[in-house]
Amino acid sequence: MEFSLSSSPSLRVSATVIHCRSHYSTHNPKLPVKLSYKSSDLSLKCWQNLPSIGLCNHSLWSKPSSYKRNCIWACTQVGAAGSDPLLNKVSDFKDACWRFLRPHTIRGTALGSFALVSRALLENSNLIKWSLLLKAFAGLFGLICGNGYIVGINQIYDIGIDKVNKPYLPIAAGDLSVKSAWWLVIFFAVAGVLIVGLNFGPFITSLYCLGLFLGTIYSVPPFRMKRFPVAAFLIIATVRGFLLNFGVYYATRAALGLAFEWSSPVVFITAFVTIFALVIAITKDLPDVEGDRKFQISTLATKLGVRNIAFLGSGLLLINYIAAVLAAIYMPQTFRRGLMIPAHTILALSLIFQTRVLEQANYTKEAISGFYQFIWNLFYTEYIIFPIL
């Protein structure tokens, strides 16, 4: 049985049917049915052919009118769903590209940029101009391009590992070809450098290129610094911690026409997030122990065990939160005690609770993944509250 549906402005459906009698459905319950959908030819002669399709023992027209309308509506819906494969391909490619960008890392980059720009503007509110808005969006897009390049190049060279650790990623899942991935990372690198170079001057451009270089040697042979735990941690902490915060704050002050100078809040957030990025670098390997061992990737998680690394990461973050509370106590002229102390106390207690939950779950893969996501949520939260601290 062949049934072809396609769409055209006249909304005619073509059904080419090998005449099926009711005994086929009785004696051949597994009668093969081939469905094909064509978008170019929409010729529907449903009115003559539908009664003889043989999917019912009685004629369509012997049913009540509502039944007829439902059947006709179903036919048109099937035609609409399968009528435009090009749109489906575009939608699938868009979804694969979004997963390729690793959205949780984009959120961190975007929130970090927003927090540092907001702080610089609040410190110099008299210099705010609407003309800076376009430049700010250009800078954000440049940072997203840099983020996309770094996480993309990592996926290209980690296909085998990702098939074990992260089979949902687009290349590992077969949703995005390696060739397409290469085109994307080349686009991200070129577009990012051009945007930053044209808008933010040579110094920021050099910092941006340094970030791309560190992201490259992290993943690409023969360097592949991710094989060496200390080097890997330092690269991630440098790029996501120091370079992002310093670079965005420097660029914002330059756009306001001001020379760069550190402020106490910016020193705090840069140090806080650099340590946080180090914790992310340590804990990111927790869900990947199985694949890392299979491909002989040496990480602290494979050497010291999941439990020890989870406690190490939690301990470093607790030190971070204690330092934040102490900074608010000893620098009341710089920070708002009424916000900074309770906020970081609550975050610290929630971290202790989540670490306890992980322990009680006996470090299953699902619990480890949840714990790692919780670490990222703490990271986002710090950036969200920073402008008002």
Secondary structure, 3 states (H helix, E strand, C coil): CEEEECCCCCCCCCCCCCCCCHHHHHHCCCCCCEEEECCCCCCCCHHHHHHHCCCCCCCHHHCCHHHHHHHHHHHHHHHHHHCCHHHHHHHHHHHHHHHHCCHHHHHHHHHHHHHHHHHHHHHCHHHCCCCHHHHHHHHHHHHHHHHHHHHHHHHHCCHHHHHHHCCCCHHHHCCCCHHHHHHHHHHHHHHHHHHHHHHHHHHHHHHHHHHHHHHHHHHCCCCCHHHCHHHHHHHHHHHHHHHHHHHHHHHHHHHCCCCCCCCHHHHHHHHHHHHHHHHHHHHCCHHHHHHHHHCCCCCHHHHHCHHHHHHHHHHHHHHHHHHHHHHHHHCCCCCCHHHHHHHHHHHHHHHHHHHHHHHHCCCCHHHHHHHHHHHHHHHHHHHHHHHHC
